[in-house]
Amino acid sequence: MTETLAPLPAEESEWTVGWRIVLGCALGAGAGIVLLFFTFNMFVLPLSQELGVSRGELGSVQALIVTGALGAVVIGRAADRFGFKPIYLGTAAIVIIGQVLSVLFSTTLLHMAITIAVLGFFGVGTTAVVITRPVNAHFRRYRGRALGLVATGTSLFAIAAPQVLEPMIANYGWRGGFLALAGFMALVGMPAVAFIVPASASRAYAGAAGGGGTSDWSFLKTRDFQLMAASIIAMGLATAGFVGQLSPIIQEEGFGPATGALAVSIFAIGQFVGRLGGGWLLDTFRPQVVALVFTIIPGSGFLLLLLTDQLLPAVIIAAAMIGLQQGVEIDLFAYFIARRFPITQYGTIYGALHGFSWIGNGIGIVGVGWLHDKLGSYELAQGIGMASLTLGAVLVWAVRLPPLTVEQPRAG
């Protein structure tokens, strides 16, 4: 079912300045804190060995990135008040400092717990909560495509980063990997946001009357926000633990670290397809239908894992299928919020939704490692993941969106 758009005067004008917003935000997102989230599975075994802890214990520490739930609300609201650039650049600097200090001083599980908690809180400023704000403020007709292109930045980094991190970790341990991640943000993410994204995009709707400067939290009581919150919790529970344990899952099948790194890259390729394809589909078809399709496919990926054993092609295909959902999730909820609620409150509302997502993420991250410690396998966790994705699809299907109207771009 396609959606009809009102005519847009000077259609191409969205991209005249918009391409700079998309490019800068894509590079900023790709080099942001989410890269640590997607590649943390590569640090699990080295950290476990050096710190002398189990995967479940390390998973509990990794789950402290749930501090991003609080950070999302605080930093999302700050972006509404002060604009995109100051928040991204300030939080990115804090993340880089945190990673470097961890490399220099972390020697215990407690040190790593503090590091992850700090990175989780401030790292939200380098994620979709902030990154998608100038995109949604500028684009109307091509909002889905623009969001998809921005989200592909994370996928491209996630595809390439494991191939850089694997030899760094092999030669210099987890500390070398952390320094590499800090380098991505310092040398790519911050310059891209500072010099490519137009200043006008940073200021769009920032501090607008009736928006970022108010304390209106009435959206929390709306049916549609509650449905989106429940859906994103269910989806996070399904996929977060899988992402955090992907490399160990592959190695438990009898394959080496290099194959684990390949699986991470394949997962990222699935994300890339989901983000780019999902963004285009959101502009063309009913968004709820897009959400349903891109949730059923990864659910089938969990089923494939359950039905196969020690079969590398099946594991690789499943990783790509599950990556599809992770890919479209950012586009999907950013699109839904911008379509359903005022753009002046975008950061606050998306920050609140992102905060709820970490409930599912935290449960998934801790639960997968804990179930493995108790049962010696990942099978039950995979079954729970399939059921959670099904629930998420049903919930987001019920969200009601207003008719789509197209206006002239507001930034640039």
Residue pairs with C-beta under 8 A, 6 or more apart in sequence:
1 285
1 286
1 289
2 284
2 285
2 286
3 284
3 285
3 286
3 404
5 141
5 404
5 406
6 405
6 406
7 406
8 14
8 140
8 141
8 406
8 408
9 408
10 408
11 141
13 408
13 409
14 138
14 139
14 140
14 141
14 142
14 146
14 409
15 142
16 412
17 138
17 198
17 200
17 201
17 409
17 411
17 412
18 138
18 139
18 142
18 146
18 409
18 412
20 196
20 197
20 198
20 201
21 134
21 135
21 138
21 146
21 197
21 198
21 201
21 411
21 412
22 135
22 146
22 149
22 150
23 192
23 196
24 192
24 193
24 195
24 196
24 197
25 131
25 132
25 134
25 135
25 150
25 153
25 193
25 197
26 149
26 150
26 151
26 152
26 153
27 153
27 188
27 189
27 192
27 193
27 196
28 88
28 92
28 126
28 131
28 153
28 189
28 190
28 192
28 193
28 197
29 126
29 127
29 128
29 131
29 150
29 151
29 153
29 154
30 153
30 154
30 155
30 156
30 157
30 158
30 184
30 188
30 189
31 126
31 157
31 184
31 185
31 188
31 189
31 190
31 192
32 92
32 95
32 123
32 126
32 127
32 131
32 154
32 185
32 189
33 95
33 119
33 120
33 123
33 124
33 126
33 127
33 185
34 123
34 126
34 127
34 154
35 154
35 157
35 158
35 161
35 181
35 184
36 119
36 123
36 181
37 65
37 243
37 244
38 154
38 158
38 161
38 243
38 264
38 267
38 268
39 158
39 161
39 162
39 165
39 177
39 181
39 264
40 62
40 243
40 244
41 243
41 244
41 245
41 246
41 247
41 248
41 260
41 264
42 162
42 165
42 166
42 169
42 177
42 247
42 257
42 260
42 261
42 264
43 169
43 174
43 177
43 178
44 55
44 58
44 59
44 244
44 245
44 247
44 248
45 247
45 248
45 251
45 257
46 169
46 173
46 174
46 177
47 53
47 58
47 112
47 174
48 54
48 55
48 58
50 173
50 174
51 58
51 108
51 109
51 112
53 109
54 369
54 373
55 245
55 248
55 369
55 372
55 373
56 366
56 369
56 370
56 372
56 373
57 109
57 369
58 109
58 369
59 241
59 244
59 245
59 365
59 366
59 368
59 369
59 370
60 366
60 369
60 370
61 109
61 112
61 113
61 116
62 116
62 244
62 365
63 361
63 362
63 365
63 366
64 113
64 116
64 117
64 120
65 116
65 117
65 119
65 120
65 123
65 358
65 361
65 365
66 120
66 358
66 359
66 361
66 362
67 117
67 118
67 120
67 121
68 120
68 121
68 123
68 124
68 127
68 354
68 355
68 358
69 354
69 355
69 356
69 357
69 358
69 359
69 362
70 121
70 355
71 120
71 121
71 122
71 123
71 124
71 125
72 124
72 127
72 129
72 350
72 351
72 352
72 354
72 355
72 358
73 348
73 351
73 352
73 355
74 351
75 87
75 91
75 122
75 124
75 125
75 129
75 130
75 347
75 351
76 124
76 129
76 130
76 347
76 348
76 349
76 350
76 351
76 352
76 354
77 212
77 347
77 348
77 351
78 87
78 347
79 87
79 125
79 129
79 130
79 133
79 206
79 212
79 347
79 351
80 133
80 205
80 206
80 207
80 211
80 212
80 213
80 344
80 345
80 346
80 347
80 348
81 206
81 207
81 212
81 213
82 206
82 207
83 202
83 203
83 204
83 206
83 207
84 130
84 131
84 133
84 134
84 193
84 197
84 201
84 202
84 204
84 206
85 193
85 194
85 197
85 199
85 202
86 202
87 125
87 130
88 125
88 126
88 130
88 131
88 190
88 193
89 190
89 193
89 194
90 125
91 122
91 123
91 124
91 125
91 126
91 130
92 125
92 126
92 185
92 186
92 189
92 190
92 193
93 190
94 118
94 122
95 119
95 122
95 123
95 126
95 182
95 185
96 182
96 185
96 186
98 115
98 118
98 119
98 122
99 115
99 119
99 178
99 179
99 181
99 182
100 179
100 182
101 115
102 111
102 112
102 115
102 178
103 175
103 178
103 179
103 182
105 111
106 112
106 115
124 130
124 351
124 354
126 185
126 189
127 354
128 151
128 330
128 334
128 350
128 354
129 347
129 350
129 351
129 354
130 347
131 150
132 147
132 150
132 330
132 334
132 338
132 346
132 350
133 204
133 346
133 347
133 350
134 197
134 201
134 202
134 204
134 411
135 143
135 146
135 147
135 150
135 334
136 143
136 147
136 334
136 337
136 338
136 343
136 346
137 201
137 204
137 205
137 343
137 346
137 410
137 411
138 146
138 201
138 204
138 409
138 410
138 411
138 412
139 146
139 147
139 409
140 405
140 406
140 407
140 408
140 409
141 283
141 406
142 283
143 282
143 283
143 335
143 338
144 278
144 279
144 280
144 281
144 282
144 283
144 284
144 331
144 335
145 279
145 280
145 283
146 279
147 279
147 282
147 330
147 331
147 334
147 335
148 275
148 276
148 277
148 278
148 279
148 280
148 282
148 331
149 276
149 279
151 271
151 275
151 276
151 279
151 327
151 330
151 331
152 272
152 275
152 276
154 271
154 275
154 330
155 268
155 269
155 271
155 272
155 275
155 327
156 268
156 272
157 184
158 264
158 265
158 267
158 268
158 271
159 265
159 268
159 269
159 272
160 265
161 180
161 181
161 184
162 261
162 262
162 264
162 265
162 268
163 261
163 265
164 180
165 177
165 180
165 181
165 261
166 257
166 258
166 261
168 176
168 177
168 179
168 180
169 176
169 177
170 257
172 179
198 411
198 412
200 411
200 412
201 411
201 412
204 410
204 411
205 211
205 212
205 343
205 344
205 346
205 410
206 212
207 213
208 344
210 342
210 344
211 342
211 343
211 344
211 345
212 344
212 345
212 347
212 348
214 345
216 345
217 348
217 352
219 225
219 341
219 345
219 349
219 352
220 226
220 352
223 400
224 336
224 340
224 399
224 400
224 401
225 340
225 341
225 349
225 352
225 353
227 395
227 396
227 398
227 399
228 333
228 336
228 337
228 353
228 395
228 396
228 399
229 352
229 353
229 356
230 395
231 391
231 392
231 393
231 395
231 396
231 399
232 329
232 333
232 353
232 356
232 357
232 360
232 392
233 356
233 357
233 359
233 360
234 360
234 388
234 389
234 391
234 392
234 395
235 295
235 325
235 329
235 357
235 360
235 388
235 389
235 392
236 357
236 358
236 359
236 360
236 361
236 363
236 364
237 360
237 361
237 363
237 364
237 367
237 384
237 385
237 388
238 298
238 299
238 302
238 325
238 360
238 364
238 384
238 385
238 386
238 388
238 389
238 392
239 298
239 322
239 325
239 326
239 364
239 385
239 389
240 360
240 361
240 362
240 364
240 365
241 364
241 365
241 366
241 367
241 368
241 369
241 381
241 385
242 249
242 302
242 322
242 364
242 368
242 381
242 382
242 385
243 267
243 326
244 364
244 365
244 368
244 369
245 368
245 369
245 372
245 378
246 260
246 263
246 264
246 267
246 319
247 257
247 260
247 261
247 263
247 264
248 260
249 315
249 378
250 259
250 260
250 263
250 315
251 257
251 259
251 260
252 378
253 309
253 310
253 312
253 315
254 310
255 312
259 312
262 316
263 315
263 316
263 319
264 319
266 316
266 319
266 320
266 323
267 319
267 320
267 322
267 323
267 326
268 323
269 320
269 323
270 319
270 320
270 321
270 322
270 323
270 324
270 326
270 327
271 323
271 324
271 326
271 327
272 323
272 327
273 320
273 323
273 324
273 327
274 294
274 323
274 324
274 325
274 326
274 327
274 328
275 327
275 328
275 330
275 331
276 327
277 328
278 290
278 294
278 327
278 328
278 331
278 332
279 331
281 290
282 290
282 331
282 332
282 335
287 332
287 335
287 336
287 339
287 401
288 396
288 397
288 398
288 399
288 401
290 328
290 332
291 328
291 332
291 393
291 396
291 397
292 393
292 396
292 397
294 324
294 325
294 327
294 328
294 332
295 325
295 389
295 390
295 392
295 393
295 396
296 389
296 390
296 393
297 321
297 324
297 325
298 321
298 322
298 323
298 324
298 325
298 326
298 389
299 385
299 386
299 389
299 390
299 393
300 321
301 317
301 318
301 319
301 320
301 321
301 322
301 324
302 318
302 322
302 382
302 383
302 385
302 386
302 389
303 386
304 314
304 317
304 318
304 321
305 314
305 315
305 318
305 378
305 382
306 379
306 382
306 383
306 386
308 314
308 315
325 389
332 396
333 350
333 353
334 350
336 396
336 399
336 401
337 346
337 349
337 350
337 353
338 346
339 401
339 402
339 404
340 399
340 401
340 402
341 349
360 388
364 385
367 381
367 384
368 378
368 381
371 378
371 380
371 381
372 378
372 381
